Amino acid sequence: MNAPVLEFSDVSKRYGGRVVLDHLNLTVERGEFVGLVGVNGAGKTTLSKGLLDLCHLDSGSISIFGRDSRRSGARSHLAYLPERFQPPAHVRGRDYIRFYSELHGIAYDEDQVRALASSLDLDFEVVAHPIKTYSKGMMQKLGLLCCFLVDKKLLILDEPMSGLDPQARAFLKSCMARLKQQGKTLFITTHMLADVESICDRLAVLHQGQLKYVGSPKCFSEQYGASDLDSAFMNCIAAEKEPALQ
């Protein structure tokens, strides 16, 4: 049997006396799109950093395609976009893309870059300019372009819609739909529930260090007696219940 793409097993993390992740368990299967949601400071980024071996976990383990995530080889099949994507400001966008491609062993293909830029509503002429001239949204599109360019089986995107206007968000959702058709696996962290509803197969609600719900967006609304995910989320984090699995 194939191992899950991601498996978080009994993961715990404290910062001083504050429990950020409390014996968390979660799996993500191949071809699945999963959204981790929670209020600001809930621990979403900490979990992503633990997955990428960018922070030490107090206990538990994380595997990627069945391999310990602390081994660099386990991470060779993923692309990651951090919440605060900050490439070198003095570098031109095109040079950064070229560097990123070479880092992943991929030849720079300007036609491919042009097509990806168009799919993300990024003016291709912008990549000829220094990154220091970019707006937050343009910088976010550059990061997304690089993630899609290297064609990995797994994408870890931390707040991928951050800084994007409504049109750019619609373009990104179309890109994600194509990734779904290609059988890619997506794990995103976000506090934008509307995006999760339109993109993800399952959502996981992280609150006070624990997963309060893991299941489909539709079942989430039904379980918490709400007509929309925002209301369901408020009901969920207010409820004194055990984590619910669907």
One Martini backbone bead per residue (centre of mass of N, CA, C, O) as a GRO file, in nm:
protein
  246
    1MET     BB    1   0.097   0.036   0.022
    2ASN     BB    2   0.069   0.359  -0.004
    3ALA     BB    3   0.187   0.625   0.123
    4PRO     BB    4   0.141   0.906   0.239
    5VAL     BB    5   0.240   1.212   0.165
    6LEU     BB    6   0.131   1.295   0.455
    7GLU     BB    7   0.249   1.253   0.811
    8PHE     BB    8   0.114   1.335   1.121
    9SER     BB    9   0.266   1.232   1.442
   10ASP     BB   10   0.231   1.352   1.742
   11VAL     BB   11   0.253   1.668   1.724
   12SER     BB   12   0.476   1.891   1.911
   13LYS     BB   13   0.471   2.247   2.032
   14ARG     BB   14   0.671   2.492   2.203
   15TYR     BB   15   0.664   2.836   2.341
   16GLY     BB   16   0.752   2.794   2.616
   17GLY     BB   17   0.431   2.791   2.770
   18ARG     BB   18   0.324   2.756   2.476
   19VAL     BB   19   0.089   2.578   2.301
   20VAL     BB   20   0.079   2.504   1.952
   21LEU     BB   21   0.121   2.184   1.945
   22ASP     BB   22  -0.112   1.898   2.029
   23HIS     BB   23  -0.092   1.603   1.928
   24LEU     BB   24  -0.082   1.586   1.609
   25ASN     BB   25  -0.305   1.443   1.350
   26LEU     BB   26  -0.225   1.383   0.993
   27THR     BB   27  -0.340   1.321   0.655
   28VAL     BB   28  -0.214   1.308   0.307
   29GLU     BB   29  -0.312   1.229   0.000
   30ARG     BB   30  -0.299   1.149  -0.310
   31GLY     BB   31  -0.436   1.423  -0.485
   32GLU     BB   32  -0.478   1.608  -0.243
   33PHE     BB   33  -0.663   1.887  -0.102
   34VAL     BB   34  -0.538   2.077   0.180
   35GLY     BB   35  -0.668   2.288   0.445
   36LEU     BB   36  -0.521   2.502   0.683
   37VAL     BB   37  -0.699   2.644   0.953
   38GLY     BB   38  -0.686   2.972   1.124
   39VAL     BB   39  -0.591   3.182   1.326
   40ASN     BB   40  -0.383   3.399   1.415
   41GLY     BB   41  -0.140   3.199   1.575
   42ALA     BB   42  -0.225   2.880   1.563
   43GLY     BB   43   0.028   2.713   1.387
   44LYS     BB   44   0.057   2.680   1.076
   45THR     BB   45   0.354   2.764   1.020
   46THR     BB   46   0.485   2.570   1.221
   47LEU     BB   47   0.400   2.312   1.076
   48SER     BB   48   0.548   2.374   0.812
   49LYS     BB   49   0.832   2.400   0.940
   50GLY     BB   50   0.839   2.113   1.048
   51LEU     BB   51   0.815   1.973   0.771
   52LEU     BB   52   1.094   2.142   0.669
   53ASP     BB   53   1.304   2.162   0.907
   54LEU     BB   54   1.280   2.477   1.046
   55CYS     BB   55   1.183   2.329   1.312
   56HIS     BB   56   1.160   2.211   1.627
   57LEU     BB   57   1.030   1.930   1.771
   58ASP     BB   58   0.923   1.794   2.069
   59SER     BB   59   0.726   1.586   1.915
   60GLY     BB   60   0.717   1.352   1.690
   61SER     BB   61   0.619   1.310   1.336
   62ILE     BB   62   0.721   1.345   0.981
   63SER     BB   63   0.604   1.247   0.657
   64ILE     BB   64   0.728   1.196   0.312
   65PHE     BB   65   0.650   0.950   0.131
   66GLY     BB   66   0.749   0.772   0.399
   67ARG     BB   67   0.959   0.992   0.491
   68ASP     BB   68   1.160   1.157   0.677
   69SER     BB   69   1.153   1.506   0.689
   70ARG     BB   70   1.463   1.541   0.789
   71ARG     BB   71   1.526   1.440   0.515
   72SER     BB   72   1.619   1.586   0.228
   73GLY     BB   73   1.507   1.369   0.024
   74ALA     BB   74   1.204   1.402   0.108
   75ARG     BB   75   1.200   1.715  -0.021
   76SER     BB   76   1.244   1.674  -0.344
   77HIS     BB   77   0.905   1.663  -0.409
   78LEU     BB   78   0.893   1.975  -0.327
   79ALA     BB   79   0.717   2.287  -0.297
   80TYR     BB   80   0.778   2.621  -0.149
   81LEU     BB   81   0.572   2.880   0.009
   82PRO     BB   82   0.602   3.133   0.197
   83GLU     BB   83   0.446   3.380   0.360
   84ARG     BB   84   0.736   3.538   0.336
   85PHE     BB   85   0.833   3.633   0.036
   86GLN     BB   86   1.204   3.712   0.004
   87PRO     BB   87   1.374   3.801  -0.231
   88PRO     BB   88   1.619   3.951  -0.375
   89ALA     BB   89   1.590   4.287  -0.446
   90HIS     BB   90   1.829   4.329  -0.675
   91VAL     BB   91   1.698   4.118  -0.842
   92ARG     BB   92   1.581   3.990  -1.113
   93GLY     BB   93   1.325   3.796  -1.191
   94ARG     BB   94   1.462   3.625  -1.414
   95ASP     BB   95   1.712   3.546  -1.244
   96TYR     BB   96   1.560   3.402  -1.024
   97ILE     BB   97   1.425   3.188  -1.200
   98ARG     BB   98   1.687   3.071  -1.309
   99PHE     BB   99   1.803   2.987  -1.038
  100TYR     BB  100   1.567   2.805  -0.947
  101SER     BB  101   1.588   2.607  -1.181
  102GLU     BB  102   1.885   2.517  -1.135
  103LEU     BB  103   1.841   2.414  -0.845
  104HIS     BB  104   1.630   2.186  -0.986
  105GLY     BB  105   1.744   2.094  -1.275
  106ILE     BB  106   1.629   2.327  -1.474
  107ALA     BB  107   1.577   2.461  -1.763
  108TYR     BB  108   1.550   2.758  -1.903
  109ASP     BB  109   1.211   2.861  -2.017
  110GLU     BB  110   1.064   3.128  -2.153
  111ASP     BB  111   0.795   3.015  -2.256
  112GLN     BB  112   0.710   2.890  -1.987
  113VAL     BB  113   0.724   3.148  -1.819
  114ARG     BB  114   0.521   3.309  -1.984
  115ALA     BB  115   0.281   3.116  -1.939
  116LEU     BB  116   0.278   3.133  -1.628
  117ALA     BB  117   0.243   3.434  -1.603
  118SER     BB  118  -0.031   3.442  -1.746
  119SER     BB  119  -0.179   3.239  -1.544
  120LEU     BB  120  -0.105   3.472  -1.301
  121ASP     BB  121  -0.125   3.771  -1.394
  122LEU     BB  122   0.177   3.830  -1.512
  123ASP     BB  123   0.374   4.050  -1.637
  124PHE     BB  124   0.646   3.968  -1.818
  125GLU     BB  125   0.805   4.242  -1.804
  126VAL     BB  126   0.860   4.236  -1.494
  127VAL     BB  127   1.105   4.022  -1.492
  128ALA     BB  128   1.315   4.257  -1.586
  129HIS     BB  129   1.292   4.358  -1.301
  130PRO     BB  130   1.350   4.449  -1.002
  131ILE     BB  131   1.217   4.334  -0.707
  132LYS     BB  132   1.205   4.617  -0.557
  133THR     BB  133   0.954   4.707  -0.763
  134TYR     BB  134   0.755   4.529  -0.627
  135SER     BB  135   0.477   4.421  -0.528
  136LYS     BB  136   0.323   4.202  -0.331
  137GLY     BB  137   0.170   4.057  -0.561
  138MET     BB  138   0.411   4.019  -0.756
  139MET     BB  139   0.584   3.852  -0.560
  140GLN     BB  140   0.381   3.622  -0.525
  141LYS     BB  141   0.378   3.536  -0.823
  142LEU     BB  142   0.673   3.461  -0.839
  143GLY     BB  143   0.663   3.232  -0.630
  144LEU     BB  144   0.447   3.063  -0.776
  145LEU     BB  145   0.593   3.024  -1.039
  146CYS     BB  146   0.830   2.862  -0.921
  147CYS     BB  147   0.665   2.628  -0.807
  148PHE     BB  148   0.537   2.541  -1.085
  149LEU     BB  149   0.796   2.508  -1.262
  150VAL     BB  150   0.922   2.239  -1.105
  151ASP     BB  151   0.714   2.005  -1.093
  152LYS     BB  152   0.586   1.888  -0.832
  153LYS     BB  153   0.398   1.665  -0.637
  154LEU     BB  154   0.435   1.883  -0.399
  155LEU     BB  155   0.255   2.152  -0.234
  156ILE     BB  156   0.363   2.423  -0.014
  157LEU     BB  157   0.128   2.676   0.094
  158ASP     BB  158   0.162   2.990   0.256
  159GLU     BB  159  -0.060   3.200   0.196
  160PRO     BB  160  -0.114   3.228  -0.136
  161MET     BB  161  -0.326   3.493  -0.140
  162SER     BB  162  -0.134   3.696  -0.054
  163GLY     BB  163  -0.176   4.012  -0.213
  164LEU     BB  164  -0.418   3.938  -0.388
  165ASP     BB  165  -0.634   4.002  -0.612
  166PRO     BB  166  -0.923   3.886  -0.738
  167GLN     BB  167  -0.807   3.816  -1.017
  168ALA     BB  168  -0.554   3.660  -0.922
  169ARG     BB  169  -0.712   3.447  -0.761
  170ALA     BB  170  -0.859   3.329  -1.004
  171PHE     BB  171  -0.605   3.238  -1.152
  172LEU     BB  172  -0.497   3.051  -0.930
  173LYS     BB  173  -0.738   2.857  -0.922
  174SER     BB  174  -0.694   2.757  -1.212
  175CYS     BB  175  -0.415   2.638  -1.160
  176MET     BB  176  -0.509   2.435  -0.941
  177ALA     BB  177  -0.699   2.275  -1.122
  178ARG     BB  178  -0.470   2.168  -1.302
  179LEU     BB  179  -0.317   2.021  -1.078
  180LYS     BB  180  -0.542   1.824  -1.016
  181GLN     BB  181  -0.544   1.687  -1.299
  182GLN     BB  182  -0.226   1.599  -1.252
  183GLY     BB  183  -0.208   1.479  -0.940
  184LYS     BB  184  -0.152   1.670  -0.732
  185THR     BB  185  -0.037   1.791  -0.415
  186LEU     BB  186  -0.206   1.995  -0.157
  187PHE     BB  187  -0.076   2.228   0.101
  188ILE     BB  188  -0.253   2.468   0.288
  189THR     BB  189  -0.239   2.787   0.441
  190THR     BB  190  -0.520   2.959   0.603
  191HIS     BB  191  -0.791   3.225   0.662
  192MET     BB  192  -0.948   3.161   0.382
  193LEU     BB  193  -1.238   2.991   0.344
  194ALA     BB  194  -1.328   3.039   0.050
  195ASP     BB  195  -1.079   2.903  -0.075
  196VAL     BB  196  -1.117   2.622   0.041
  197GLU     BB  197  -1.395   2.560  -0.084
  198SER     BB  198  -1.280   2.588  -0.396
  199ILE     BB  199  -1.013   2.385  -0.361
  200CYS     BB  200  -1.076   2.172  -0.132
  201ASP     BB  201  -1.142   1.857   0.002
  202ARG     BB  202  -1.007   1.948   0.277
  203LEU     BB  203  -1.028   2.048   0.621
  204ALA     BB  204  -0.829   2.199   0.890
  205VAL     BB  205  -0.879   2.284   1.229
  206LEU     BB  206  -0.677   2.512   1.408
  207HIS     BB  207  -0.697   2.512   1.779
  208GLN     BB  208  -0.520   2.528   2.048
  209GLY     BB  209  -0.327   2.289   1.908
  210GLN     BB  210  -0.587   2.164   1.769
  211LEU     BB  211  -0.800   1.949   1.595
  212LYS     BB  212  -1.143   2.021   1.544
  213TYR     BB  213  -1.127   1.955   1.225
  214VAL     BB  214  -1.174   1.686   0.968
  215GLY     BB  215  -1.288   1.763   0.636
  216SER     BB  216  -1.532   1.864   0.460
  217PRO     BB  217  -1.681   2.156   0.388
  218LYS     BB  218  -1.973   2.058   0.387
  219CYS     BB  219  -1.967   1.908   0.664
  220PHE     BB  220  -1.889   2.150   0.830
  221SER     BB  221  -2.147   2.314   0.797
  222GLU     BB  222  -2.339   2.093   0.899
  223GLN     BB  223  -2.215   2.035   1.183
  224TYR     BB  224  -2.227   2.373   1.253
  225GLY     BB  225  -2.493   2.511   1.154
  226ALA     BB  226  -2.417   2.641   0.855
  227SER     BB  227  -2.408   2.833   0.543
  228ASP     BB  228  -2.104   2.900   0.617
  229LEU     BB  229  -1.767   2.882   0.695
  230ASP     BB  230  -1.736   3.117   0.890
  231SER     BB  231  -1.961   3.030   1.085
  232ALA     BB  232  -1.856   2.745   1.135
  233PHE     BB  233  -1.588   2.832   1.259
  234MET     BB  234  -1.702   2.983   1.503
  235ASN     BB  235  -1.851   2.735   1.616
  236CYS     BB  236  -1.608   2.547   1.644
  237ILE     BB  237  -1.417   2.722   1.839
  238ALA     BB  238  -1.658   2.736   2.061
  239ALA     BB  239  -1.657   2.440   2.089
  240GLU     BB  240  -1.673   2.151   2.317
  241LYS     BB  241  -1.489   1.936   2.126
  242GLU     BB  242  -1.396   1.688   1.956
  243PRO     BB  243  -1.242   1.585   1.700
  244ALA     BB  244  -1.360   1.572   1.366
  245LEU     BB  245  -1.430   1.300   1.139
  246GLN     BB  246  -1.482   1.240   0.764
   0.00000   0.00000   0.00000
